């Protein structure tokens, strides 16, 4: 399932994704326009800010998509990168697994639970939804803890650097896209801080 492929990419493989870690580990891929829909009556300044956020978000998404395609080609062109990514995945799963908890098994079970009802007429019961939620919560908590591990961070940074280097060597425009990604992320952060300040002042 594509949704679970994406989830795996953003969790157990996230540290190896150059586009997600290109600037101090910021994960703009999962961030939208936070102001939208939260203020029923916006001032002209607030409306302008929301539009700026939307435009930056669109730019970020487009840039990330381009870098994502380059990243996949980097893995295809350099099999050693794939081996390093697999080693990182295994290390993250190892760090997540303790006290009888098997991260890979739990992830497989979540995949199976989601696949069972994908496109099916039958809907999951409340108990099944609750069980899935508990599994997902523990998985995410353990994943977050794993990413705090110094060994994981070192392996992730090493892979990120190698992938980015391969991307820039194979694609002359990659370096410019990384710079643009970082710039737009800073602009988004500045707008968010400004929005928070406006709410406090208001």
Secondary structure, 3 states (H helix, E strand, C coil): CHHHHHHHHHCCCHHHCCCCCCCCCCCHHHCCCCCCCCCCCCCHHHHHHHHHHHHHHHHHHHHHHHHHHHHHHHHHHCHHHHHHHHHHHHHHHHHHCCCCCCHHHHHHHHHHHHHHHCCCCCCCCHHHHHHHHHHHHHHHHHHHHHCCCHHHHHHHHHHHHHHHHHHHHHCCCHHHHHHHHHHHHHHHHHHHHHHHHHHHHC
